[in-house]
Every structure is written in structure tokens, then in C-alpha cells.
Amino acid sequence: MHNKNHLIMPGAGPFYYEGNKIGILLIHGGGGGTCADLKPLAEDLHMKGDYTISLPLLPGYGTTPEDLKNIHINDWKTFLIQDLSKLKDKCDIVVLGGHSMGGALTLILAANYSPDAIFTISAPIGIQSYLFYLVPIFKIFVKYFTINSEQFIKDTNGKWVGYDKIPLNVATKMKKLIKEVKKSLSNIKCPALILQGSLDSDIKRNSMDYIFKNIESKIKRKVWLKNNAHPILDSRDHDQIVLELVKFINEICP
């Protein structure tokens, strides 16, 4: 488990927005960023719909890369189940959603803990880079992968908050999550909105279609984000994402 004594990086989160009886549990991705990636989305959803929004900081993120190296995927699931339970106690309707790895965790939790609805943004059912599959070999020689955090900070006008490096074993954890996602899809029956960037070269192109086809939800919709690559912070499709989510939530919560 992560070291709770390590200080959280300024701006990394977690964030909470008190609103009405519709609650949204929003889960950030796993590429080295933090809640900061989804903070603008959380703020705008709260402003547009007055939703109560919990944006938790996943164990291992926003402290030190060494913390992340020692995290198990069950730590993330246990942590999110607790947060989901707290939100259910406060709200009459709970929507679960996430970006990238957060989308994968959303699908896994949805199969077992029956939220009222879900949404995913760029949730993977596979990773495109062949280097991803060579991680078991690389891990023998290298323990961490360098992230161009300075460029991320520059590209997002200082909004990005995250690590300068991430442990290579995050890729191994991602593989396990993807495998679990595929097993979970047939157990998802709640309303679902699945979004993916048309320019996303990080995840497999058919990820959204695969998820859409294999979930058992009677109410489901998929949306291509024409200007979006994989990152979500400062996305050119930000306004569309907000509008799609508000429309979706309004439709299932008349």
C-alpha cells in the first residue's frame, strides 16, 4: 500500500464539490498524472449540473514514484469502493466515470457494485505501442520510465501535475486491468456513455467499439471526440465532453 506519510504534491488533489443528490465519482488515469487532469471537467460538470462530485487521488499517485511502484491494483479497487460507498450515502443517484485507466477501473467496478450509470473516456481494451509488450524484458534493466513533465506543464499552461518518472510495472498492472475489464463487460447492465478520441494513438482504435458491443446495457451510447488524442487536460473537445455528459445524466435522471 502507498505511504500515507508522504506529502501530496500541490494541486494533485483530491477534489470534492458539494452539490445536489446526483453524485459523480470521477477517476483519473494512470499515466503519471493526478486528479489535476480531470479537475476542469469536474468543475464544469458541477457548475452545469450542480452535481456532487468526488474526484479522489488514487493510491500511489501525487506523492512519489516509489509509492506507485509498490501499489497493487487491489489497492485502487478497495480505495474506490470505499469512496463509492461514501457517495452512495450522500446521493440518491450515483454515476461512475473515468479517463483512461480510470475508465478501466470504472468498468470493473460497474460490473460488481451497480452504479446507476457509467461513462468512460478513452478506456483501453489494448495499448497500441509495441514497447508496452516488451515491459517484462525492460524491467530487468530499468525500473522507471521518464515522463516529459515539463512539456506537459507547458502544454497545459501550468495545469498538469504529476511525476517526472513512473515505474515500468504500471504497464504490468494495466495489462491485468485490461484483462479484468474484458471479463467484466458482460456483467455491466446500467446505462453507459462511452467516449474516445479520434486522434488517440495510445490505445487500440477499437477500444470504444469493443466496450460498446460487449456490455449488456440496454441504454448505451458511444461518441467519437474528433479533436481529442489521449490526454484529456486542456482537450479541444472539453466543451463537447461536458455537454455529452450533462445530456446523458439528464436523460437517465429525469
Helices and strands as residue ranges (DSSP letters): E 15-17, E 22-27, G 35-37, H 39-49, E 52-55, H 65-69, H 73-90, E 93-99, H 101-113, E 117-121, G 130-134, H 135-138, E 144-146, H 149-155, E 165-167, H 169-184, G 185-187, E 192-197, H 207-214, E 220-225, H 238-252
